[in-house]
Amino acid sequence: MKISKGDKIDEISLPKTDGTIFNLSETRGKKVLLTFYRIAGCSFCNLRINEFKRRFDEFGNNFTHVAIFHSPKNNLENYMRKHGELPFTVLADEEFKYYKKYEIERSLAKTIAAMLFKAHKIIPAIVKGYIPFSIKGYFDIAVTDILINEEGVVDQVYYAKKDIADHFSFDKVKDFSL
């Protein structure tokens, strides 16, 4: 089922990079950006994680980010280690369970569009070491951003439209968080 404004997300239980299980219900009472990213080594995804880490203090005090990757926990841990300690939660959905449940799209056309129109972003990613050396997961996932209010209700949802790396803007997320 695709997520829509006004929905309540069912419980999501997945391992964090340290192996402990995280439940989405732990965020109740906070504003949340829940993002279904691609694979752990995705250059675009790692640039977004890097930006959120670097600018996390711009978000409201009652806000968090929950990042889900279609990757094995150990592979995700290897890539996230490059970021150092993160002020938000990163989860591994190796079995693609929640991607299927919430109809997160896989699209070769959107993958090609990102490679053509966002290729200039790959160079800074490579400089930072965000190179998908080991691709463990589906490479053609089109990311999805979900803004959830303090009551656990979906305020806004964005299934990537133009390409696989098509997110809410940082400023949109920031405005929601405040």
C-alpha distance (Angstrom), angle and dihedral (degrees) to the residues before:
residue distance angle dihedral
M1 . . .
K2 3.77 . .
I3 3.78 114.4 .
S4 3.80 117.2 -114.0
K5 3.78 136.5 -173.5
G6 3.80 109.5 -80.0
D7 3.83 94.9 29.0
K8 3.77 123.0 127.5
I9 3.78 111.3 -135.9
D10 3.80 113.7 -127.2
E11 3.78 116.4 -123.6
I12 3.78 114.2 -67.5
S13 3.82 114.7 -158.4
L14 3.80 117.0 -177.3
P15 3.80 138.7 146.3
K16 3.78 120.9 -93.6
T17 3.79 118.2 -140.4
D18 3.83 89.8 -91.6
G19 3.82 90.1 57.4
T20 3.81 97.4 -109.7
I21 3.79 116.6 128.3
F22 3.79 118.0 -111.1
N23 3.80 122.9 -159.3
L24 3.79 120.2 -156.7
S25 3.82 88.2 -138.4
E26 3.83 86.4 72.7
T27 3.80 87.4 75.3
R28 3.82 94.8 58.6
G29 3.79 109.3 131.1
K30 3.81 92.5 32.3
K31 3.76 134.0 88.2
V32 3.80 108.4 -111.8
L33 3.76 138.5 -163.1
L34 3.80 104.7 -155.8
T35 3.79 110.8 -168.7
F36 3.77 129.2 -172.8
Y37 3.81 101.6 -152.9
R38 3.78 128.0 -176.2
I39 3.80 123.0 -111.4
A40 3.82 127.6 -27.6
G41 3.81 93.7 -105.3
C42 3.80 96.7 46.7
S43 3.80 107.5 134.5
F44 3.81 93.6 -150.3
C45 3.80 92.8 48.5
N46 3.78 93.2 48.6
L47 3.80 91.1 51.1
R48 3.81 88.4 54.0
I49 3.83 91.7 48.1
N50 3.80 88.7 48.8
E51 3.82 92.1 50.9
F52 3.81 92.2 48.3
K53 3.80 91.6 49.6
R54 3.81 92.7 47.5
R55 3.81 94.4 46.6
F56 3.82 101.1 31.1
D57 3.82 92.1 115.4
E58 3.83 88.2 66.3
F59 3.79 90.6 68.0
G60 3.80 123.2 87.0
N61 3.81 119.9 -87.8
N62 3.80 91.7 -113.2
F63 3.82 95.5 54.7
T64 3.78 135.7 98.0
H65 3.76 139.0 173.0
V66 3.80 124.6 -134.3
A67 3.81 113.2 -163.9
I68 3.80 120.0 -164.9
F69 3.81 121.0 -166.8
H70 3.79 129.2 -171.4
S71 3.80 93.8 -127.5
P72 3.78 140.8 104.4
K73 3.81 111.7 -90.9
N74 3.82 94.8 -114.9
N75 3.82 92.7 49.9
L76 3.80 90.8 48.1
E77 3.80 90.4 48.4
N78 3.82 90.8 53.7
Y79 3.80 92.9 53.3
M80 3.82 96.9 40.7
R81 3.82 90.7 51.2
K82 3.83 86.6 71.9
H83 3.80 88.6 66.2
G84 3.80 95.6 53.1
E85 3.78 118.1 -142.6
L86 3.79 112.1 -6.4
P87 3.83 124.1 -149.5
F88 3.81 91.5 -140.3
T89 3.80 140.2 47.9
V90 3.81 125.4 -83.2
L91 3.81 119.1 -167.4
A92 3.80 136.9 -170.2
D93 3.82 119.7 -135.1
E94 3.79 96.4 -178.7
E95 3.80 93.5 163.7
F96 3.85 93.2 52.8
K97 3.81 86.5 -126.7
Y98 3.80 99.8 143.9
Y99 3.80 93.8 35.3
K100 3.80 88.0 60.0
K101 3.80 93.6 42.5
Y102 3.82 93.1 53.4
E103 3.82 95.3 37.1
I104 3.78 96.3 -118.2
E105 3.79 103.0 -173.8
R106 3.78 127.9 -117.3
S107 3.80 111.7 -156.0
L108 3.78 132.0 174.0
A109 3.83 90.2 -171.0
K110 3.82 92.0 55.4
T111 3.81 89.9 45.9
I112 3.81 90.4 55.1
A113 3.82 91.0 45.1
A114 3.82 90.7 55.2
M115 3.79 91.9 48.5
L116 3.80 91.2 50.4
F117 3.80 101.6 40.0
K118 3.80 101.9 29.8
A119 3.79 100.0 37.0
H120 3.82 89.3 114.8
K121 3.83 88.3 67.6
I122 3.79 92.1 57.9
I123 3.82 93.0 70.9
P124 3.84 95.1 61.0
A125 3.80 87.9 45.1
I126 3.79 91.6 53.4
V127 3.81 90.8 47.8
K128 3.82 88.5 54.5
G129 3.81 90.5 48.0
Y130 3.80 97.0 -109.0
I131 3.78 97.5 141.8
P132 3.80 121.7 142.2
F133 3.81 97.2 -126.3
S134 3.78 92.6 156.0
I135 3.78 113.6 35.6
K136 3.77 106.5 -160.8
G137 3.76 108.4 167.0
Y138 3.79 138.0 22.1
F139 3.80 110.8 -38.3
D140 3.82 94.1 -162.7
I141 3.82 100.2 63.7
A142 3.81 114.5 136.2
V143 3.81 106.0 -142.0
T144 3.79 122.4 -119.0
D145 3.82 128.0 -155.0
I146 3.81 122.1 -159.7
L147 3.81 124.2 -173.0
I148 3.81 111.3 -154.4
N149 3.80 123.3 -169.7
E150 3.81 127.8 -137.3
E151 3.81 91.9 -88.0
G152 3.81 91.6 56.3
V153 3.81 94.2 -105.9
V154 3.80 121.8 136.2
D155 3.80 108.6 -109.6
Q156 3.81 96.6 179.1
V157 3.79 136.9 -6.4
Y158 3.78 130.7 -163.6
Y159 3.78 122.1 -166.4
A160 3.84 106.2 -168.0
K161 3.78 109.6 -94.9
K162 3.82 109.6 177.0
D163 3.80 102.6 33.0
I164 3.80 142.9 -19.4
A165 3.84 92.8 -83.6
D166 3.82 96.8 50.1
H167 3.84 109.1 130.7
F168 3.78 139.7 160.7
S169 3.80 106.7 -81.5
F170 3.79 117.3 -98.5
D171 3.82 89.1 -114.9
K172 3.82 92.3 53.8
V173 3.80 90.0 53.0
K174 3.81 90.8 45.0
D175 3.82 92.3 51.1
F176 3.81 90.2 50.1
S177 3.82 91.3 49.3
L178 3.81 95.2 54.9
